[in-house]
Every structure is written in C-alpha cells, then in structure tokens.
Amino acid sequence: MTDIGASGGSNVEKPAAIPAHVKTPDKAGFPCPPVMATIQDDDERLLARIGYKQELRREFTKWSTVSYAISILGVLGSVPATFGSPISAGGPATAVWCWFIGSCMAMCIASSVAELVSAYPTAGGMYFVTKHVVPPEHAAIWAWIVGWCNFLGQTAGVSSVAYTVSQMILACASMNSNFEAGAYTYAPTALQTVLLAILLLCIMGVICSLTTRSLHKIILWFAPINIVASIAICISLLVLTPQKQSAKWVFTHVTDGSGWGSKGFSFLLGFLSVAWTMTDYDGTTHMSEETHDAAIRGPVAIKAAVLVSGVTGWMLTITFCFCLSDFDGIVHSPTGLPAAQIFLNAGGSVGGTVMWFWVILIQFFTGCSAMLADTRMAYAFARDDALPFSNFWSRVNPYTHTPVNAVWLVVLFSIVLDCIGIGSTQTVVSIFNITAPALDLSYIAVILARIVYEKRVQFIEGPFTLGKWGRPTNIVAIAWVSFISVVLFFPTVKPVTASNMNYAAAVAAFIAVFSLSWWWIGARKKYTGPRTKDLLEIIPSEDLESHAY
C-alpha cells in the first residue's frame, strides 16, 4: 500500500493528470492515458477527470468514513442475528474457526476491492471500475451485469437487515412475555414481522434523506458505540453466565448438526454467518462523492473496517460459545434466536433486554449504512441510464443536495421484498441469502476482468496499491468467493424438504435471467456503460500544462 503526501503550502508541487493530448508511452509501450490525481482536497478535480460533475456535497471526513465502513458491517448486530447457523450446523468450533478463516479471506477480498476503487472513487464503486478493466467493446455488458448484481444484492441486504431488526425487536417482546408450558405466551406472526420491517425501512429512508453534513454527524457515533458496546457485552456475558463451557469444548467440538453425514461439510456450512456479515466492502466507496480525499480514505476505511470487525466479531463469537451452557436448549430457543437466549440466561429478563437493546440499535445502524450505500449505487446506476425512469431516480434534491429520489426507490424496492415474507418466510429468507454471493461475485467479476484483460487494457492505479501482493491477493479472493458461493447455495440441513430448501440458487438464476433478458431485449440498444463526459475543459489549461510530464 502506498500513501499520498499531505497537501500543504504553496511551495509543494502537486501531481496532476496529464492532459489528454499528452501521449507519453510507458514501459510496456502503452500510450499513457490521463493519470489519476492523488491530491488531498482536490476531489472535484479528480471526479472531473474521471468524467462526472460534482453534484453531491463532500462532508465525510476521515473518521466518519471509517465509522461508516465499520457500521455497514455491524458485527454486534449481525453476529447475534446469524449465530444460530454455524452452531446448529457444526457446533461451537465451527462458529469460532469459520469466523476466523472467513475474516482472513474477507481481508483479501476487501484489499482487492480497495485497490480498484482507489483509482476511480465514484458513487458507482466497483460497477464504475468495470469500464476501466475491460475492453471498450465489452464494457457495456460487463457493467450491466456487475451493476445489477451489485444493486440487487445490496437491496436484498437492506431488506434483510430491516427484517432481522424486526425479528430482534419482536424476540425481545417475546422473551419479556410469560413463559408457560415450555413456550412464551407471545409469539410474533409473519405479518407482524413484515409490518414492523416496513416501518423500520421508512425510518431508515427518512434518515438517509438528510443532508450529507447531518449524516456525517450521526455516523461519527456508529463505530464507537459498536465497539464499546461489544466489549461491554462480552464482559457482562462472561461474568454473569453460570457454568461456562471449557476452552477445549469451544475450540475443538465439531458436530454434524446439518444431517449431511459429514462433519467437514457441516463445518463449511458454518461460513454463512461470516459471509453474511463480512460483505458489502465497496459500500464505503459508494460514498466517495461525499468524502474528502476519497481515493485514499475510502480504501483505508475498507481495510480498517474489516480488521476491526473481524477481531470484534471473533471476540463476540468466542464469548457466545463459552456461554452455551445448555447447548440444545439454546439452539432450539423459544425466542427463535440462540443469541437472545444466551443474553436471557445471563442477565435475566431485565439484564438480557438491556444487552439486547444495544444489539438491536447496532443492527439498525447497519441498516441505515447499508441503505445509504444502496441509494448511492441506485443514483450512480440511474445517472448512467440503467434504470427505468432514470432521469427521475438520478435527480439530486436541491435542498439536501442528496439523491432523495433514489433513497425512496430503495425503500420501496426493499418493502416489496420484505412483503414476500407474509406469504412465505422460506422464500424471503432465500432472497436474503443471495446478498453475500451476489455482492461478492460482483466484486470478483471485476477483479477477474482486470487479470484477464491486463494485456489489452491498461489500468491506472490510484494512490492505494497492493504492489507485488496484488496478484496473489486477487487470486486468493477469486478462488475463495468461487468456492464459498457454491457452499452457500447448498441446503443447510438434510433431508431436504420444501420448507428447508435453500432457494438462493433459484433466486440467483432468476437475477441472471432477468438481467440478461432485459439486456438482449432492449437495454443493449440504449445502455452504453458508465456514462462519462469530457469535463477537462473546466480545468484551466495552464494548470494542466504546468503539470505535464
């Protein structure tokens, strides 16, 4: 990784892009295209050279960007929400080691993503980068597929987080009701869960419609609350839980809870938790056009978030496993969430509720952050005329200077997905399960394209690079996502029935058929890929010439 020098006095020479008419060959013989600017506080100039006009306000600072990156992963909310999957499939050791291995692999993916988006820090994120890693004749179809995969994956993630927060709130209500005959007297219905999720989506939409400056002030607090609350909850659970499990049991006990007849395969199914949590790496880059010095701060925030979230998530997972005093009772908890039962066992009704409140709050923060990234992706996609009524969805509100129309497009789309849960909980869960594979596959498609076309398309690196570790990291990221995506499409239990079938593969196939059919029916005649305009004329020619090499 390389850093950029601080901008300061007027005597410091500032590197800038070579004007389009300068064609200095590089060592490989390629004519050098304009070099990306790497100047702090020169973001509008950089965006202009990429090809877009600055429409959004840049209010996010270094700390709010890092806080945002951590909050979009939201481990304190996501780990308790997904903890039941690995322990029921493969026991405590599965949960512990799947999180550790998955976090290491997540760092590889995040590093590859960070390097790519550093070169082109726009609201489109990896979708926009696609244009610059494939030959021009293939840019439109590649960008179309990557863009839709990313947009649908993010929207499924937003709707799933809202649905999960709704489940958590209702689980809290359930565990505070009377416990009779082995069950709580209050059991939430599917309709109640969906209606509460819709309300939460609307609240998130209102927050995401605020000005960028207001969002900056709010998001600054997301990461500190997440980290402090995680540490406090771990300490509280370890102190309050009686009869904790041994370290040997936590770190070595693997079961075949999936019924597939193989502890090894059951172990692989345990990656669902970390895969669902540690994704949406490019979420931070979707805020690039609202971030100061986005070409470096965005990538740094991505890697910092994965590191902090990986450590915090592992700490939470290990703590939960030590507190599995009644394994079967917790796995089959009447609350519906094993983590909620752990909190209840440790703190009783009052203490468990207090701790659970912070989990719910952090998961809500995650929903807001995920929606914010999704709305900027929708804005970027519409700006390139890739959505129906693109002119309307890409419009920037003149009062807030944010894409409010795109915010409510995401809200409406997410509500539609959550409403499926009224008729079929299994179907809506399958849609949610596509989030991680859809996003990760959209990332490695761009990473793979860079490798495949590197001799035909020259990629101009940004200020954040992996150097000699770039290719090995990219290969590991591609191999891991290709492998784990197959695993995540498998049913989590056997025998497989209509009620426990994992329909994520069917949802993925629908997305593929939908996007490709739309492309061949009419989009290919209209959509040309990320649309950039020649805005170099806004930069004084004497400024350009003074920096020509």
C-alpha positions in Angstrom: 0.0 0.0 0.0 1.2 3.4 -0.8 0.1 6.7 0.8 -0.2 10.2 -0.5 1.7 13.2 0.8 -0.1 15.8 2.7 -1.1 18.9 0.8 0.1 22.0 2.4 2.0 25.1 1.5 2.0 26.6 -2.0 5.7 25.5 -2.4 4.7 21.9 -2.5 4.4 20.6 -6.1 1.0 18.9 -6.6 0.9 16.0 -9.1 -2.0 16.2 -11.5 -3.3 14.4 -14.5 -1.6 14.6 -17.8 -3.9 16.3 -20.3 -5.5 14.1 -22.9 -3.3 15.4 -25.7 -0.1 14.2 -24.0 0.7 10.7 -25.1 3.8 9.6 -23.2 4.5 5.9 -23.7 5.0 3.8 -20.6 7.5 0.9 -20.1 5.0 -1.6 -21.7 4.6 0.6 -24.7 1.0 1.7 -23.9 0.2 5.4 -24.5 -0.3 6.9 -21.1 -3.9 8.0 -20.5 -4.5 10.8 -18.0 -3.0 9.9 -14.6 -5.4 10.0 -11.7 -5.0 12.9 -9.3 -3.8 12.0 -5.8 -4.1 15.3 -4.1 -5.8 15.8 -0.8 -8.9 18.1 -1.1 -8.7 18.0 -4.9 -11.7 15.7 -5.2 -13.7 17.7 -7.6 -10.8 17.9 -10.0 -10.3 14.2 -9.7 -14.0 13.5 -10.3 -14.0 15.7 -13.3 -11.0 13.9 -14.8 -12.9 10.6 -14.2 -15.8 12.2 -16.2 -18.5 13.3 -13.8 -19.7 16.6 -12.5 -19.7 17.1 -8.7 -23.3 17.2 -7.6 -23.2 15.9 -4.0 -21.7 17.7 -1.0 -18.4 16.4 0.4 -18.9 16.4 4.1 -17.5 13.0 5.2 -14.1 13.2 7.0 -11.5 10.5 7.8 -13.2 9.5 11.0 -16.8 9.5 9.7 -15.7 7.4 6.7 -14.0 4.8 9.0 -17.0 4.8 11.3 -19.3 4.3 8.3 -17.2 1.4 7.0 -17.3 -0.3 10.4 -21.1 0.3 10.8 -22.0 -1.2 7.4 -20.5 -4.5 8.7 -22.1 -4.0 12.1 -20.8 -7.1 13.9 -22.6 -6.5 17.2 -25.9 -6.7 15.3 -25.0 -9.2 12.6 -23.2 -11.8 14.7 -26.1 -12.4 17.2 -28.5 -12.4 14.2 -26.6 -15.2 12.4 -25.0 -17.1 15.3 -27.6 -19.8 15.2 -26.5 -21.0 11.7 -22.9 -22.1 12.5 -23.6 -23.6 15.9 -26.6 -25.6 14.7 -24.7 -26.9 11.7 -21.4 -27.7 13.2 -21.2 -26.8 16.8 -19.0 -24.2 18.7 -15.7 -24.9 17.0 -17.3 -24.4 13.6 -18.6 -21.0 14.6 -15.2 -19.9 16.0 -12.9 -21.1 13.2 -15.3 -20.3 10.4 -15.3 -16.7 11.6 -11.5 -16.6 11.9 -10.9 -18.1 8.4 -13.7 -16.1 6.8 -12.4 -12.9 8.2 -8.9 -13.6 6.8 -10.5 -14.3 3.4 -12.6 -11.2 3.7 -9.4 -9.1 4.1 -8.2 -10.5 0.8 -11.4 -9.5 -1.0 -11.5 -6.1 0.7 -7.9 -5.4 -0.2 -8.5 -6.2 -3.9 -11.7 -4.0 -3.9 -9.8 -1.2 -2.1 -7.1 -1.1 -4.7 -9.5 -0.9 -7.6 -11.8 1.7 -6.2 -8.9 3.9 -5.1 -8.3 4.5 -8.8 -11.9 5.5 -9.6 -13.6 6.8 -6.4 -17.2 7.4 -7.6 -20.6 6.6 -6.2 -20.8 3.6 -8.6 -18.0 1.8 -6.8 -16.9 -1.4 -8.4 -19.6 -1.0 -11.0 -17.9 2.1 -12.4 -14.4 0.4 -12.2 -15.7 -2.2 -14.6 -15.5 0.2 -17.5 -11.7 0.6 -17.0 -10.7 -3.1 -16.7 -12.4 -4.5 -19.8 -12.0 -3.6 -23.5 -14.4 -0.8 -24.7 -16.4 -3.2 -26.8 -17.2 -5.3 -23.7 -17.7 -2.5 -21.2 -21.5 -2.2 -21.5 -22.4 -5.8 -21.0 -19.9 -6.3 -18.1 -21.0 -3.1 -16.4 -24.7 -4.0 -16.8 -24.2 -7.5 -15.2 -22.0 -6.2 -12.4 -24.2 -3.2 -11.8 -27.4 -5.2 -11.5 -25.8 -7.9 -9.4 -24.5 -5.3 -7.0 -27.7 -3.3 -6.8 -29.9 -6.3 -6.3 -27.5 -7.8 -3.8 -27.4 -4.6 -1.8 -31.2 -4.1 -1.9 -31.6 -7.7 -0.7 -29.2 -6.9 2.1 -31.1 -3.8 3.1 -34.4 -5.6 3.3 -32.8 -8.5 5.2 -31.4 -6.2 7.8 -34.7 -4.4 8.3 -36.4 -7.9 8.6 -33.8 -9.0 11.1 -34.2 -5.9 13.2 -37.9 -6.5 13.2 -37.3 -10.1 14.4 -35.0 -8.9 17.1 -37.5 -6.4 18.5 -40.3 -9.0 18.5 -38.0 -11.6 20.0 -37.3 -9.1 22.8 -41.1 -8.7 23.3 -41.5 -12.4 23.3 -38.8 -13.1 26.0 -40.5 -10.4 28.2 -43.8 -12.2 28.0 -44.9 -15.0 30.3 -43.2 -18.4 29.9 -45.8 -21.2 30.1 -45.6 -24.9 29.1 -42.2 -24.5 27.5 -43.1 -21.6 25.4 -43.6 -17.8 25.6 -47.1 -16.6 25.6 -46.3 -14.1 22.8 -45.1 -15.4 19.5 -44.9 -12.9 16.6 -46.6 -13.7 13.4 -45.2 -13.3 9.9 -47.4 -10.3 9.2 -46.3 -8.5 12.4 -42.7 -9.1 11.5 -43.1 -7.7 8.0 -45.2 -4.7 9.1 -42.6 -3.7 11.6 -39.8 -4.2 9.0 -41.7 -1.8 6.7 -41.9 0.8 9.4 -38.1 0.4 10.1 -37.4 0.8 6.3 -39.4 4.1 6.3 -37.4 5.4 9.3 -34.2 4.4 7.6 -35.4 6.2 4.5 -36.0 9.4 6.4 -32.5 9.3 7.9 -30.9 8.6 4.6 -32.7 11.6 3.1 -30.9 14.0 5.4 -28.1 16.3 4.2 -24.7 14.8 3.9 -23.4 17.0 6.8 -26.2 15.7 9.1 -25.3 12.1 8.1 -21.6 12.8 8.8 -22.5 14.0 12.3 -24.7 11.0 13.0 -22.5 8.3 11.5 -19.5 9.5 13.5 -21.0 7.8 16.5 -21.8 4.5 14.9 -18.4 2.8 15.2 -17.6 3.9 18.8 -21.0 2.7 20.0 -20.5 -0.6 18.2 -17.0 -1.3 19.6 -17.7 -0.1 23.2 -21.0 -2.0 23.4 -19.4 -5.2 22.0 -16.7 -5.2 24.6 -19.1 -4.4 27.4 -21.5 -7.2 26.4 -18.7 -9.7 26.2 -17.5 -8.9 29.7 -21.1 -8.9 31.0 -21.9 -12.3 29.5 -18.7 -13.9 30.8 -19.3 -12.6 34.3 -23.0 -13.3 34.5 -23.2 -16.7 32.8 -23.0 -19.6 35.2 -21.4 -22.9 34.2 -19.5 -21.7 31.2 -18.1 -24.3 28.7 -14.4 -25.2 28.7 -11.9 -23.8 26.2 -11.3 -27.3 24.8 -15.0 -27.7 24.0 -15.3 -24.2 22.5 -12.3 -24.5 20.2 -12.4 -28.2 19.2 -16.0 -29.5 19.4 -17.5 -30.0 15.9 -20.8 -31.7 15.3 -22.8 -32.9 12.3 -25.9 -30.9 13.0 -26.8 -30.4 9.3 -27.5 -34.1 8.8 -25.3 -34.3 5.7 -23.4 -37.2 7.3 -20.1 -35.3 7.3 -18.6 -33.0 10.0 -16.4 -31.5 7.3 -19.3 -30.4 5.2 -21.2 -29.2 8.3 -18.2 -27.1 9.1 -18.3 -25.5 5.7 -22.0 -24.5 6.2 -20.8 -22.5 9.3 -19.4 -19.9 6.9 -22.9 -18.5 6.4 -22.6 -16.2 9.4 -19.3 -14.5 8.5 -20.2 -14.4 4.8 -23.5 -12.6 5.6 -21.7 -10.2 7.9 -18.4 -9.5 6.2 -19.6 -8.3 2.8 -20.6 -5.0 1.1 -16.9 -4.0 1.2 -17.5 -1.4 -1.6 -20.3 0.2 0.4 -17.9 2.8 1.6 -16.8 3.6 -1.9 -20.4 4.4 -2.9 -20.0 7.4 -0.6 -16.9 8.6 -2.4 -18.5 11.6 -4.0 -19.4 12.8 -0.5 -16.0 12.1 1.1 -12.9 14.3 1.3 -9.8 12.7 -0.3 -11.9 9.6 -1.2 -9.2 8.0 -3.3 -7.2 7.2 -0.1 -9.6 7.5 2.8 -12.1 5.1 1.2 -9.7 2.2 0.7 -8.1 2.8 4.1 -11.5 2.7 5.8 -12.4 -0.5 4.0 -9.4 -2.4 5.3 -9.6 -0.8 8.8 -13.3 -1.9 9.0 -12.6 -5.5 8.0 -9.8 -5.7 10.6 -11.7 -4.1 13.4 -14.9 -6.1 12.5 -13.0 -9.3 12.2 -11.4 -9.0 15.6 -14.6 -7.8 17.3 -16.8 -10.5 15.6 -14.4 -13.2 16.6 -14.4 -11.9 20.2 -18.2 -12.0 20.2 -18.4 -15.5 18.7 -15.9 -17.0 21.2 -17.8 -15.3 24.1 -21.2 -16.7 22.9 -19.7 -20.2 22.6 -18.3 -20.1 26.1 -21.9 -19.2 27.3 -23.5 -22.2 25.6 -24.1 -23.8 28.9 -27.3 -25.6 27.7 -26.4 -26.2 24.1 -29.6 -27.9 22.9 -31.8 -25.6 24.9 -30.1 -22.5 23.4 -30.0 -23.8 19.8 -33.8 -24.6 20.0 -34.6 -21.4 22.0 -38.3 -20.5 22.1 -37.2 -16.9 21.3 -36.1 -18.1 17.8 -32.6 -16.6 18.2 -30.0 -18.5 20.2 -28.0 -15.3 21.0 -31.1 -13.8 22.6 -31.4 -16.9 24.8 -27.8 -16.5 25.8 -28.5 -12.9 26.9 -31.6 -14.0 28.7 -29.8 -16.8 30.6 -27.0 -14.4 31.7 -28.9 -11.3 32.6 -32.5 -12.5 33.2 -35.4 -10.6 31.7 -34.1 -7.1 32.6 -30.4 -7.6 32.0 -30.9 -9.6 28.9 -33.2 -6.9 27.5 -30.7 -4.1 28.2 -27.9 -6.0 26.4 -30.3 -7.0 23.6 -31.2 -3.3 23.1 -27.6 -2.5 22.0 -27.7 -5.4 19.6 -30.9 -4.0 18.0 -29.5 -0.5 17.9 -26.3 -1.5 16.1 -28.2 -3.6 13.7 -30.4 -0.6 12.9 -27.2 1.4 12.4 -26.1 -1.3 9.9 -29.4 -1.0 8.1 -29.0 2.8 7.7 -25.5 2.4 6.5 -26.4 -0.3 4.0 -29.3 1.7 2.7 -27.1 4.7 2.3 -24.7 2.7 0.1 -27.5 1.2 -1.9 -29.1 4.6 -2.6 -25.8 5.9 -3.9 -25.5 2.9 -6.1 -29.0 3.4 -7.4 -28.1 7.1 -8.1 -25.0 6.1 -10.0 -26.8 3.4 -11.9 -29.6 5.8 -12.8 -27.1 8.5 -13.8 -25.9 6.1 -16.4 -29.4 5.5 -17.6 -29.5 1.8 -16.4 -32.9 2.1 -14.6 -36.4 2.7 -15.8 -37.2 6.5 -15.3 -33.5 7.1 -14.8 -33.8 10.9 -15.0 -36.2 10.9 -12.0 -34.2 8.5 -9.8 -30.9 10.3 -10.5 -32.2 13.7 -9.6 -30.4 15.4 -6.7 -32.6 17.2 -4.2 -31.9 21.0 -4.4 -32.4 21.4 -0.6 -30.5 18.5 0.8 -28.1 18.0 -2.1 -28.6 14.3 -1.8 -30.3 11.8 -4.2 -33.6 11.6 -2.2 -35.5 10.0 -5.1 -33.0 7.2 -5.2 -33.4 6.8 -1.4 -37.1 6.1 -1.7 -36.6 3.8 -4.7 -34.5 1.6 -2.4 -37.1 1.9 0.3 -39.9 0.8 -2.0 -37.9 -2.0 -3.5 -36.9 -3.3 -0.1 -40.6 -3.2 1.1 -41.6 -5.3 -1.9 -39.0 -7.9 -1.0 -40.0 -8.0 2.7 -43.7 -8.3 1.8 -42.9 -11.7 0.3 -42.3 -12.8 3.9 -46.1 -12.5 4.6 -46.8 -15.4 2.3 -43.6 -17.4 2.6 -40.9 -17.0 5.2 -38.7 -19.5 3.5 -38.8 -17.6 0.2 -37.9 -14.3 1.7 -35.0 -15.9 3.6 -33.8 -17.4 0.3 -33.8 -13.9 -1.2 -31.8 -12.6 1.8 -29.3 -15.4 1.4 -28.4 -14.2 -2.1 -27.0 -11.0 -0.6 -23.4 -12.2 0.1 -22.9 -14.3 -3.0 -24.4 -11.6 -5.3 -22.2 -8.9 -3.8 -19.0 -11.0 -3.6 -19.5 -12.3 -7.2 -19.9 -8.8 -8.4 -16.5 -7.9 -6.8 -14.6 -10.9 -8.2 -16.0 -10.4 -11.7 -14.2 -7.0 -11.8 -11.1 -8.4 -10.2 -11.0 -11.3 -12.7 -11.6 -9.0 -15.6 -8.6 -6.9 -14.5 -6.4 -10.1 -14.6 -7.8 -11.5 -17.8 -7.6 -8.2 -19.8 -4.5 -6.7 -18.2 -2.5 -7.0 -21.5 -5.3 -5.3 -23.5 -6.4 -2.7 -21.1 -4.0 -0.6 -19.1 -5.3 0.0 -15.5 -4.1 3.2 -14.0 -3.6 2.6 -10.3 -4.8 5.1 -7.6 -2.8 6.2 -4.6 -3.7 3.0 -2.7 -2.0 -0.1 -4.2 -1.1 -3.6 -3.1 2.1 -3.6 -5.1 3.7 -7.0 -5.6 1.0 -8.6 -3.4 -1.8 -7.5 -5.8 -1.9 -10.6 -8.0 -1.7 -13.2 -5.2 -4.3 -11.4 -3.2 -6.6 -11.2 -6.2 -6.2 -14.9 -7.0 -7.0 -15.8 -3.4 -10.1 -13.6 -3.4 -11.4 -15.1 -6.7 -10.7 -18.7 -5.5 -12.4 -18.1 -2.1 -15.5 -16.5 -3.4 -15.9 -19.1 -6.1 -15.7 -21.8 -3.5 -17.8 -20.4 -0.8 -20.6 -19.2 -3.1 -21.1 -22.8 -4.1 -21.3 -23.9 -0.4 -23.7 -21.1 0.5 -26.2 -22.3 -2.2 -26.5 -25.8 -0.5 -29.4 -26.6 1.8 -28.3 -26.2 5.4 -30.0 -29.4 6.6 -30.8 -32.8 5.3 -33.1 -34.5 4.5 -34.1 -31.6 2.1 -37.8 -30.7 2.1 -39.7 -27.8 0.5 -39.7 -26.0 3.8 -35.9 -26.2 4.5 -34.7 -26.0 0.9 -32.1 -23.2 0.2 -33.7 -21.4 -2.8 -30.8 -18.9 -3.1 -29.6 -20.7 -6.2 -33.0 -20.3 -7.8 -33.0 -16.6 -6.9 -29.5 -16.2 -8.3 -30.7 -17.9 -11.6 -33.7 -15.5 -11.7 -31.4 -12.5 -11.3 -29.2 -13.8 -14.1 -32.1 -14.5 -16.5 -33.7 -11.2 -15.6 -30.6 -9.0 -16.2 -29.5 -10.8 -19.4 -33.0 -10.9 -20.9 -33.5 -7.2 -20.3 -30.1 -6.6 -21.9 -30.9 -8.6 -25.0 -34.5 -7.4 -25.4 -33.7 -3.7 -25.4 -31.1 -2.4 -22.9 -28.1 -3.1 -25.2 -29.5 -0.7 -27.8 -29.6 2.1 -25.2 -27.2 1.4 -22.4 -23.5 2.1 -23.2 -22.0 1.6 -19.8 -21.0 4.2 -17.2 -21.5 7.5 -18.9 -18.7 10.0 -18.5 -18.4 13.3 -20.1 -15.4 15.2 -21.2 -15.1 17.8 -18.5 -11.4 18.6 -18.8 -12.3 22.0 -20.1 -13.3 23.1 -16.7 -9.7 22.8 -15.6 -7.6 25.8 -16.6 -5.3 24.7 -19.4 -2.3 26.5 -17.9 -2.8 24.4 -14.7 -2.7 21.2 -16.8 0.3 22.2 -18.8 2.3 23.2 -15.7 2.0 19.6 -14.5 2.6 17.8 -17.8 5.5 15.4 -17.6 
